[in-house]
Every structure is written in C-alpha cells, then in structure tokens.
Amino acid sequence: MGDVSVIGVGNMGGAFVTGLARAGQHTVTAVDADPDALAAVESAADETTTDLAATQDTDVVVLAVKPSVVDAVLADLDLGAEQTLLTFAAGVAREYVAARTDATVVRVMPNLAAETGHMAAAAAGPVTDEVRTLLGAVGEFVEVEESLMDTATAVNGSGPAFVFYLIQSMKQAGVDGGLDPEEAELLAAQTFRGAAETVLRDDRSVDELIDAVCSPNGTTIEGMELLWDSNVKSEFAAAVDAAGRRSRELAEGFEDE
C-alpha cells in the first residue's frame, strides 16, 4: 500500500480520490480548506483534514488546486526530497513548481474519468514506477515531453467536455426523432463508450473502423457523407486548438522573471 495525499478535492481532486478508493491500492489523505469539499469525499478517503502538514507523512502528494492558488499552497507546503509531488494545475510549468519545493515534481494532466477508473492522462517529468502505479490505478496515461503538455491539456483535459457536447447532440437528435430523453441519452452515451473501447482494443485504424460500419448504400454511409462534406472536423480541431492556446496563456502568467 502506498500513501498518497491529495491537496484540493474539488471536481478533479475529488474524482482522483474516489478513483483511488475504488482501486483499493493506496491509502489516501484528502486535504482541503473547505469542510464541504472534504465531506464530499469523506467516504472515499482514509483521512480528511484541513491541515497541509498531513502531507509530510505521505510518499506522493497530489496538487489538485486551481492555478490561481498554486503559489499560496506551495508557500505553505513543506515537502522533503524523498517525496514526489504531482501537479494537476493546468498551465503551470513543472519547473515553476519544482523551484518552490524540495520534492520531485511531475506535471500531470488527468481528467474526471479518474473517478470511474477510466482516466486519460498525460505526464511530464521523472515518471517513476511509483507514479506509474498510481496513475495506472485510475486509468490510462502517456508520458510526454513538457512542451506537449498544453496540447495534452486540450485533448484529454478539456476533451471530456467536447465529448459531452457531442453526446448531447446525438441525444437531442434521438429525442427529436421520438425517443424518450433518458433512452436517447443511454443509447448515445453507451455508443460513445463502446466506440472508444473498440478504438483502444482493435488493431484497425479509426478510418478502417469507420469503413467497417459503413455498408455500401446503407444508413451509416448516408450520414458519414454529410459529415465528410461538412466542416465538423475543422471546427472540432479549432476547439482543441483554442483550449491549448488558453493553456499556454495560463502558463505565461507563471513564468519566472
């Protein structure tokens, strides 16, 4: 069992705590100044506290706070060289955090699916086996260069919202066609889930998978022809680019003079 403390248990931090509890491989301490946030994860965490000093007794510390409060938390955080600090703060460079702590720093961009064990994450820095075990307990991850973290932030960090939007669109199309809203949502969401699982497990490329579903003169090819002739792909790419650009803008605010 490894000891982990998570500072900031809002949406992302709370999802990470819950996911770790589901995996059952780590002892988790939740740290937050907000008693309501702690109450929300009380059933998942082994310990909850408002005291940052609790992090001194854990092997891995997760910094899951908003970028705007990173400086304040780091100023009060006293970690040793034998500890590892994972920073989830979007747009905050690993070097910026490393300059303010003695701990080994790894920058991670996770997403909310950590709660269900289906997280997609990108990690930059000295990713040890200990960190790999921790991230692997709540999903899948890739190790990337620091320079690619803004792109990763857009793809897997912001990406769930873009997918939710597409699910909502498919659901609405079903409702407009006469389906019950709950049934339409289940069909749309489960379709995304199954398609994603197929992409991850099948050796065929995405283009090959599309072809496999599109029978000549069938229903699917009729819809795909419309999509291929539209600007959906470029608009979706533009949304990812916009998120990545915002991540880079956030990073500029944390550049040391």
N, C-alpha and C positions, 0 to 999 in steps of 0.2 A: 504494500500500500504506500502510495506517495502522498505527501502533504502538499496541498495547494490552497492558497488564499486568493480570493477574488475581490479586488477593490472596485466598488461600483457595481451594484446589482440591479441596474435598471433593465431596459429591454435586452441588450446584448449580454451584459454580465449575468443577468438572471437566467437567460437561456443557457449560458455556458454552465452555470451551477446546476441547473436542472438536468442538463445532458450528462454531466459527470456523475450525478446521483443515479441516473438511470443505468449508466455503465457499471457503477459499483466498484471501480478500481482505485479510487482516490478518496482520501479524507479531505473534505472541503470546508474552509472557513470563509464565510461571507462577511465583507466589511463595507459599511456604508454609513454616511452621516444621517441618512433618512430612515427613521424607525419603520415607516410604512414599507419601504423597499425591502428592508430586512424581513419584515413579517411575511412578505410575499414569497420569500424563498426559504422560510424557516423549516418547512417540512422536507426540503431537499438538502440543505446544508447541514453539516455535522455540528457547526457552531456559527452563531451570528454575533457580530459586535460592531460598535461604532469606533473602536479603538484601533488605529493604524499599527500600534505596537504589536498586535497579534500577528502581523506579517513576518516578524523577526524569527518566528519559530517554524516557518514553512519553507520547504525546498524550492517551490515555484510560486511566484507572485504574479497575478494577472492584473494589469492596469486597464480596467474596462470603463474608464470615465470619459466624459466629453473633452474634446481638445481644449476647450476654454478653461478647464480646471486642472489640466495636467501639471502646470507649474506649481500650483498651490499644493497638490498632493505630493509631488516629488520633493518639495521643500520640507515636508513633514515626514517623509519616508526614510527610514534608516535601515538599509539592507547591506548585507555583507557580500564579499567577493565569492563566497561559496553558493550564493543563491542565484536563481535565474528569474529575470523579470520579463514577462511577455506583455508588450504594449499593444492594445487594441485601438488606440486613439487614431482616428482617420487623419491623414495628412501630417502626422508628427513623425519626423525622421528618427530612425533608430539612434543615430549619432547624437541627436539633441537630447534624447532620454539618457543615453549612456554617459553623457557628460555630467549628469546630475545624480548618478547613483554608482555605488561600487559593484552592484550586481551585474551579471552578464545579461545583456539585453537582446531580445529577439522581437522583431516587429511582426505582428500577425494581423491579417485582415480576415476575420471569420464572418459568419452570417448567422441569422436567427435560427436556422435549421439545426444548430447545435443542440437545441432543446430536445429534438426527437432522434438525435444520433445521425442526422443526415447533413451535417455542416459541410460546406465547401470553404476552404481557407487557403490563403497564401501566406507563406512565412519567409522572412528575410533575416539573415544573421547567422550566428553559430547555432544551428539547429542540432541539438544533441539527441541521443536516443531517448532521454527522459522527456524532452519536448515532443518528440515524435509519438511516444506512447500517450502522452496527454492529449494531443490533438487527435490522434487516431481513435481515442476513446469516444469521440463525439462526431466523427465523420471522416471525410477525406481531405487531404491537403497537398499542396505542391510547394516546393522550395524554389524561390525565385531570387533574382538579384534585387537589391534595394531600389534600383532605378525603375523597376517594373511594378512597384507596389501601388502607384497611382492608378495604373491600368487594372491591376487586380482588384483594387478598391471598387472600381466601376463595374467590373464583370461579376465578381461574386459577392461583393459587399452591398452594392446598390442593386445588383441583378434581381434579387428576390422581389423587389417592388415592381420591376418591369414585368416579371413573370406573373405576379398577381394581377397586373393590369391586363395581360393577355388572357388569363383565366377568366377574369371578369367579363372581357369582351366575348369570349366563347360562351360563357354562361348566358349573357344577355341575348346572344343570337338564338340560343336554345329556348329561352323564355319567349322571345318574340315569335318563335315558331310554334309555341303552345305548350312547352314543357313546364312543369312545376319548378319554381325557382330553386328549391332545395335539390330536386333531382338533377336539374341542369348544372348546378354547382358541383354536385358529386361527380357527374359524368365528365365535366370539364377538368376538374382538379385531378381526378384519377387518370384521365387521359394524359395529362402532363406528367404525372408521376410515372406511369407506365412507359411513356415515350423516353423520358430521361433515363430510366433504368435500362431500357433497350440500348440507348446510345452508350452507356457505360459498360454494358456486358457483351454487346455484339461486336464482332470483328469488322463488320461492314462500316463504311463511312456514312456520314449523315446523308449525303447525296444518294448513296446506294439504298439507304433505308427509305428515303422518300420514294425512290423508284419502285421499291418493293411493295409499297402501299398503293401506288398509282396504277391501277389496271387500265389498259387501253380503253378509251371511250367510257370509262367508269365515272363514279361520282367524285372521287378524290382528285383525279386529274383535272376535272372541271374547276374545282376550287383552286387548285395549285396554279392553273393557267392564269387565273385572276391575280393571285399573289405575285407570280413571276412578272406580270405586266405592271404591277404597282410599284410604289416607292417605299413599301413597308420595310424592306431590308435596310435601305439607306436611312430611314427615319429612326429605326431601332439602333443602328450604329451611331447615329447622331446623339441619341440619348446616352449611350455608353460613353461617348466622347465628352459630352457635357459633364457627366459625373466625374470622369477622370480629370477634366480641366479644373473642376471645383476642388478636387483633392490636391492638385498642385497649388492652387491658390491658397488653400489652408496651410500647406507646407511652407509657403513664403512667409507666413506670419510667425513661424517658429525657427527661422534661420538666424543663427547667431551672428552678431556683427563682428 
